[in-house]
Amino acid sequence: MPQRTIAISDIHGCLAALDKILEAIDPQPEDTLITLGDYCDRGPHSREVIRRLIDLSQACRLVPLLGNHDEMMLEICHGKMALLGYWLLFGGDATVRSYGGLTPDKMPGQHVEFFESCLDFHETDRHFFVHGNYLPDRPLQGQPREVLLWESLKVRHPGPHENGKLAIVGHTSQKDGEILDLGYLKCIDTYCYGDGWLTAMEIETGQVWQANKQGRRR
């Protein structure tokens, strides 16, 4: 089987959807899976999702990006408890329930290490991957983190990047469950934690797999 590069959109604690997608993909050791961030919050199984991704990193090449929800959780684990109230209102309450109460000393060390290992962006010969958005006239290495992790496409459609590569992004949930395709940019966050789907896309062929939070394939 040829090597595949597959991007997976915002999981948000939806373990049944992730498991169904992985069952369909059947990742092989030579495959690269790029997860676009927002592993926790809103859905019911954040802890189990992180455990599954850690296990997945032993089965194939996993390239995890950091999402804005993940950044908030990581900062709380690093002791910035002033963010706790905002995070809880932002979907963190579901993560707290998943972990049976979350304080920095209760977070499994391996899970903290997973979040610390997440990248702000990833780049291949023909594509680049970010969680949120980007500035089209600035190299990826010089992008503000608040743009990469926090800025929505609803605020600004960025235009093609100066590197000429196709952008694969998440973060801006497409409530109709369909991938947003602007030609130079594809947003594959298709609202899994709501009434939509978790989307995985093979980058070169365009093959798409989708499953909802109940674990049903589309």
C-alpha positions as CSV (number, residue, x, y, z in Angstrom):
1,M,0.0,0.0,0.0
2,P,1.4,3.4,-0.9
3,Q,2.2,5.9,1.8
4,R,-0.7,8.2,2.7
5,T,-1.0,11.6,4.2
6,I,-4.3,12.1,6.0
7,A,-5.6,15.2,7.8
8,I,-8.2,14.8,10.6
9,S,-10.3,17.7,11.7
10,D,-11.2,19.0,15.2
11,I,-12.2,15.9,17.3
12,H,-13.4,17.8,20.5
13,G,-13.7,14.7,22.7
14,C,-15.8,12.7,20.2
15,L,-14.2,9.3,20.7
16,A,-16.9,7.3,18.8
17,A,-16.4,9.4,15.7
18,L,-12.6,9.1,15.9
19,D,-12.7,5.3,16.4
20,K,-15.0,4.9,13.4
21,I,-12.8,7.0,11.3
22,L,-9.6,5.1,12.3
23,E,-11.4,1.8,11.6
24,A,-12.2,3.0,8.1
25,I,-8.7,4.4,7.5
26,D,-6.8,1.5,9.0
27,P,-3.6,3.5,9.5
28,Q,-0.4,1.7,8.5
29,P,3.2,2.4,9.8
30,E,4.1,4.2,6.6
31,D,1.1,6.6,6.8
32,T,1.3,10.1,8.1
33,L,-1.8,11.4,10.1
34,I,-1.9,15.1,10.7
35,T,-4.5,16.1,13.4
36,L,-5.5,19.7,13.3
37,G,-6.0,20.4,17.0
38,D,-8.9,20.8,19.4
39,Y,-8.8,17.3,20.8
40,C,-10.5,18.3,24.0
41,D,-13.6,20.2,25.2
42,R,-17.3,20.1,24.3
43,G,-17.5,16.4,23.5
44,P,-17.7,13.8,26.3
45,H,-14.4,11.8,26.0
46,S,-11.5,14.2,25.9
47,R,-9.3,11.9,28.1
48,E,-10.0,8.9,26.0
49,V,-9.3,10.8,22.8
50,I,-5.9,11.8,24.0
51,R,-5.2,8.2,25.1
52,R,-6.2,7.0,21.6
53,L,-4.0,9.5,19.9
54,I,-1.0,8.6,22.1
55,D,-1.6,4.9,21.1
56,L,-1.9,5.9,17.4
57,S,1.5,7.5,17.5
58,Q,2.9,4.0,18.0
59,A,1.1,2.7,14.9
60,C,1.9,5.3,12.3
61,R,3.5,8.8,12.0
62,L,1.3,11.1,14.0
63,V,1.8,14.9,13.5
64,P,-0.5,16.6,16.1
65,L,-1.1,20.4,15.8
66,L,-2.2,22.5,18.8
67,G,-5.7,24.0,18.8
68,N,-6.9,27.0,20.8
69,H,-8.8,24.7,23.2
70,D,-5.7,22.6,23.7
71,E,-3.7,25.7,24.4
72,M,-6.1,26.7,27.2
73,M,-6.0,23.3,28.7
74,L,-2.2,23.2,28.6
75,E,-1.9,26.6,30.2
76,I,-4.2,25.5,33.1
77,C,-2.1,22.3,33.5
78,H,0.9,24.6,33.8
79,G,-0.7,26.4,36.6
80,K,-2.5,29.4,35.0
81,M,-5.7,28.8,37.0
82,A,-6.9,32.3,36.3
83,L,-8.1,31.0,32.9
84,L,-10.2,28.3,34.5
85,G,-13.5,30.1,34.6
86,Y,-13.3,31.2,30.9
87,W,-12.2,27.7,29.8
88,L,-15.1,26.1,31.6
89,L,-17.5,28.3,29.8
90,F,-15.7,27.6,26.5
91,G,-16.4,23.8,26.7
92,G,-13.8,22.9,29.3
93,D,-16.5,21.6,31.7
94,A,-16.8,18.5,29.5
95,T,-13.1,17.9,29.7
96,V,-13.2,18.3,33.5
97,R,-15.9,15.6,33.7
98,S,-13.9,13.3,31.4
99,Y,-10.8,13.5,33.7
100,G,-12.9,13.2,36.9
101,G,-11.9,16.7,37.9
102,L,-8.9,18.5,36.5
103,T,-6.2,20.2,38.4
104,P,-2.5,20.4,37.3
105,D,-1.6,17.5,39.6
106,K,-4.4,15.2,38.3
107,M,-3.5,15.5,34.6
108,P,-1.6,12.4,33.5
109,G,2.0,13.3,32.7
110,Q,1.9,11.5,29.4
111,H,-1.2,13.6,28.4
112,V,0.6,16.9,29.3
113,E,3.6,15.7,27.2
114,F,1.3,15.0,24.3
115,F,0.0,18.6,24.3
116,E,3.5,20.0,24.8
117,S,4.6,18.0,21.7
118,C,1.9,19.6,19.4
119,L,3.0,21.9,16.6
120,D,1.7,25.3,15.6
121,F,1.9,24.3,11.9
122,H,3.1,21.6,9.6
123,E,4.4,21.8,6.1
124,T,4.9,19.4,3.2
125,D,6.1,19.9,-0.4
126,R,2.7,20.9,-1.6
127,H,0.5,21.6,1.5
128,F,0.6,23.3,4.8
129,F,-1.6,22.7,7.9
130,V,-2.7,25.1,10.6
131,H,-5.5,24.9,13.1
132,G,-7.1,28.3,12.7
133,N,-5.9,30.8,10.1
134,Y,-2.7,32.5,8.6
135,L,-1.4,35.7,7.2
136,P,-0.9,35.2,3.5
137,D,2.1,37.5,3.1
138,R,4.2,36.2,6.0
139,P,6.3,33.0,6.2
140,L,4.8,30.3,8.4
141,Q,7.7,30.5,10.8
142,G,6.8,34.2,11.4
143,Q,3.0,33.8,11.9
144,P,1.5,35.1,15.1
145,R,0.3,32.2,17.3
146,E,-3.0,33.9,18.0
147,V,-3.7,33.8,14.2
148,L,-2.6,30.2,13.8
149,L,-4.5,28.9,16.8
150,W,-7.4,31.4,17.4
151,E,-8.4,33.3,14.3
152,S,-11.6,32.1,12.6
153,L,-12.2,32.2,8.8
154,K,-15.3,34.1,9.7
155,V,-13.1,37.0,10.7
156,R,-11.0,36.9,7.5
157,H,-10.6,34.7,4.5
158,P,-6.8,35.0,4.1
159,G,-6.2,34.6,0.4
160,P,-3.5,32.3,-1.0
161,H,-0.3,32.0,1.0
162,E,2.9,33.4,-0.6
163,N,4.4,29.9,-0.6
164,G,1.9,28.8,-3.2
165,K,0.9,25.7,-1.2
166,L,-2.6,24.5,-0.5
167,A,-3.7,25.3,3.1
168,I,-5.6,22.6,5.2
169,V,-7.2,24.2,8.2
170,G,-9.7,23.4,11.0
171,H,-11.2,25.6,13.7
172,T,-14.0,27.2,11.7
173,S,-16.8,24.7,12.0
174,Q,-18.8,24.2,8.8
175,K,-22.3,23.7,10.2
176,D,-23.6,22.1,7.0
177,G,-21.1,19.2,7.4
178,E,-19.4,19.9,4.1
179,I,-15.7,20.8,3.5
180,L,-15.1,24.4,2.7
181,D,-13.1,24.5,-0.5
182,L,-11.7,27.8,-1.7
183,G,-9.3,26.3,-4.2
184,Y,-6.2,27.4,-2.3
185,L,-7.6,26.5,1.2
186,K,-9.7,23.6,2.5
187,C,-11.4,23.8,5.9
188,I,-12.2,20.3,7.1
189,D,-13.8,21.2,10.5
190,T,-17.3,19.9,9.9
191,Y,-18.8,20.4,13.3
192,C,-18.4,16.9,14.9
193,Y,-19.3,18.0,18.4
194,G,-22.5,19.5,17.2
195,D,-24.8,17.9,14.6
196,G,-22.1,17.4,11.9
197,W,-19.2,15.1,11.2
198,L,-15.6,14.3,12.0
199,T,-13.7,14.5,8.7
200,A,-10.5,12.8,7.6
201,M,-9.1,13.6,4.2
202,E,-6.3,11.9,2.2
203,I,-4.3,14.9,0.9
204,E,-3.2,13.7,-2.4
205,T,-6.2,11.8,-3.6
206,G,-8.9,13.8,-1.9
207,Q,-10.6,10.7,-0.4
208,V,-12.8,11.7,2.5
209,W,-14.0,9.7,5.5
210,Q,-16.7,11.1,7.9
211,A,-18.4,9.9,11.0
212,N,-20.7,11.6,13.6
213,K,-20.4,11.7,17.3
214,Q,-22.6,8.6,17.7
215,G,-20.0,6.7,15.6
216,R,-22.0,6.4,12.4
217,R,-20.3,6.6,9.0
218,R,-21.6,9.0,6.4
